[in-house]
Structures are given as structure tokens and as C-alpha cells.
Amino acid sequence: MAPTATIEDQLASLELVSDPYPLYGELRESHPVYWSEGWNAFLLTRYDDVVDVLRDYHRFVNAGRYTLFMEQLSADSRAEFGQFYEYWTKPGFNLSDPPDHALVRTLAKRFFTRRAMERIRPRVQALVDELIDDVIEQGEADLVRDIATPLPATIIAELLGLPTDDVVWFKHSTLQYISFLGTGAPEPETIRRSEAALLELRAWISGVVDELRREPRDDILSALVAAHDSGEMVSEDQLLATCIDLASGGDELLTHVIGTGILSLHQHPDQLRLLRDDPSLLPLAIAEMLRFEPPFQQDWRRTTADTEIRGVPIPAGSILRLMLAAANRDPRVFDEPDVFDIRRDPNRHIAFGFGIHLCVGAPLAEVELDIAFSTLLRRLNGLQVATDTFEWHPSNGPRGLKTLPITFQPGPRVSARSRLD
């Protein structure tokens, strides 16, 4: 990108997704509360400001946080994409506030406790080994396609009670439906793809919900269906939106972290050597991967009243874009923040969010990432990234690699087959 490009030019450029951190640094140091005409929002880039907003769920709310974003569309586009507009301006799990949010979070947390996640370790280990078995004799693979995509999609489907036969389709559909996030004013064609994917997902989830009404099970979606049918959830739309939120959120984050985590180790071979020499560093290494390349680069909130941040007046009803990735590299909080250091401790990253909206699936992520990275490094001897060019999904919201070719020494398959009870 040309060094003379304005901030608005850079925010609007597709090149931003490949390396957003120089711009984030400029904003954080010179314009920590920046009004973007193109993004129709105030961008916050300093750690303390982001955390303060996430902590205060009275002044800064989820409800309506996409309304102004969608209103950047022309009147004709809003009319064309009416169902999509309605979905993103109604509360699901990720778009709700107390007390509705507390109900769903309480139900979900019962299934995502650390104790419960430890019980699924054998299943996660078996699946990682199965996926590696499929490629290990070839000596090469696409890490994103062959391992990072099917692993979290399969596990979250099993936990939620979704049909695992549809995992590949589900993954593709969720990528399509969230593709408009983080792109500034979305193009109509992007919205068209997102809306089509959303409608397909809703129809699919609706079929699953009908089946669970007939034959409830001990899984998260069955608990949500029971809550709705007993009158605890407001509407069928809220139920379906919450199901989609949980399913996509428990999938996308991990796919991106596995891909960018291996890339970060490849780009910092001294850190890879440290980790191979001392595998006990893996928990710290995973925390650093999350800080250094967070899979969700930003979060959003809407102001409920006129307020002021760092002397900048912000009217009621404004949208705040909380740049998590910029906050994770704030030198006021992290020493040498642009250095990838797997021994960084403490590491106060906010890749999982903060406060009442801290990712409910964080315990699941910790288990899956621990097993995925430890097994990849143990079984794929001589693991190397096999390209110098990287293609990213075109979004600075959920940010991850489309593909990551790797090579390694061919090795033996192992037998590992199990299922979640």
C-alpha cells in the first residue's frame, strides 16, 4: 500500500487484511478514538479503552450494533436484503444484552465447563489423529483444508447436537454468512451471498430444532429448544439466531488460530525451536498466538447515551468498533508488542473478548488448540510452510488464512476412533 494513502484509503483497501498492524499502530498512537466515515463508526485501538467499553454493558450495548453498519447500504439494497437486515438488527446470543444474554450464557456454560471439556479430550485427540492419518503418508497437506477446518467444525457439531455429515457444507455456509463483517460498507454482492447462506443455515437449523423437539437429547441445542418452548426465550427467531451464533463461533475461531499459529511459528523459527525443545511452553505459546494474530480482530458496541472517550464526544446511538487486534499490541500493556514471544508471561490478551461477553467456548478452544498443536508438532516431523504468499479471507472481522500448504516427512498412520458419548 502506498505510504501516502490516507487512513480512510487504507481502511477501505482489500490490502489491509494481509497486514493490518501498521495501520492499527498509527491509529493507536495518533488517533486512539478515530471516526471513520467509510466504516460509519468510531474505532478504538487502545487496550484500556477497549476493555472499559467491554466492561460497561449499560452504556455500551450489543443490541443494534449492526444497525448503522447495515444502514450504509442504499435504500434499494436495504429493501432487497430485508431478511438479512432484520436478522442482524434482532438479538441472538452475540447481539443480546442482559437479561436475555444471561439466560443463554448460563445454559451454554453448563456444557462448556473446563471439567466437561477435559472429558472430551479423548475424542479431540482421536479426531486430530484421524485427520493427520489422512495426509501423513503423502508428506504434504493444506493445513487449513485438511485439519484446521474439519477439526473444530466436527467437534462443535457433536457438542451442539448438529448432524456431522453436513460439516463441510456448514463450514462453507458460515464463512459466507459472516463474510460481510469487518469490510467497511459492504458491497451488495457480498450481502447477497451472505443473505443466501444465512437463509440456508436458518432452514437447516430449523429442521434440526424440529427433530430435537421430537427427540430431545442431552446437548446444548436441546437445552435451548426446551428454554424456548417453556417461554424463557422471546421468539423462534431468537432461538435460531442463537443456535447459529454458537455453532459458527465455536468453529471459526479455532480454524483461524490453527492456521495463523503454525504460520507464526514458521515465521519465527527461534520460537519454534524453543517450543520443540520445551513442550511445556505450549500453553504460553497458544496465548501468544491468540495475542499476536487474534482470529476476531474487532468487536462492536452501540452507545446508549451521549458520552466521551479521550475527549472525543460520541453521540448516543453511535457504533464503536473495538479493535481487539490493535489493543493486543498496545505497548502500554505489552512489552515489545510486535515481537512474537512464546515465553510472554503474563499475557493479558483479549482475543476471547472481556467481561460478560467473554467467549463462552474458551475452555473448548483451550483443549482443541492444545491437542491440535501438540499433535501436529509431535507427528509431523520436519513441518514446514510450503509457500511465501498467503491468501486471507477478505474480512478484518474474523481474519484467517484461506489456505496454508505444508510439507513434512511422511510417517505412519495410527488407529484412533471414538465418539462423544
Buried (B, 14 or more C-beta within 10 A) or exposed (E): EEEEBEBBBBBBBEEBBEEBBEBBBBBBEEBBBBEBEBBBBBBBBBBBBBBBBBEBBEBBBBBBBBBBBBBBBEEEBBEBBEEBBEBBBBBBBBBBBEEBBEBBBEBBEEBBEEEBBEEBEBBBBBBBBBBBBBBBEEBEBBBBBBBBBBBBBBBBBBBBBBBBEBBEBBBEBBBBBBBBBBBBBBEEEBBBBBBBBBBBBBEBBBEBBEBBEEEBEEBBBBBBBBBBBEEEBBEEBBBBBBBBBBBBBBBBBBBBBBBBBBBBBBEBEEBBEBBEEEEEBBBBBBBBBBBBBBBBBBBBBBBBEEBEBEEBEBEEEBBBBBBBBBBBBBEEBBEEBEEBBBEBEEBBBBBBBBEBBEBBBBBBBBBBBBBBBBBBBEBBEEBBBBEEEBEBBBBBBBBBBBEBBBBBEBBEBEEBEEEBE
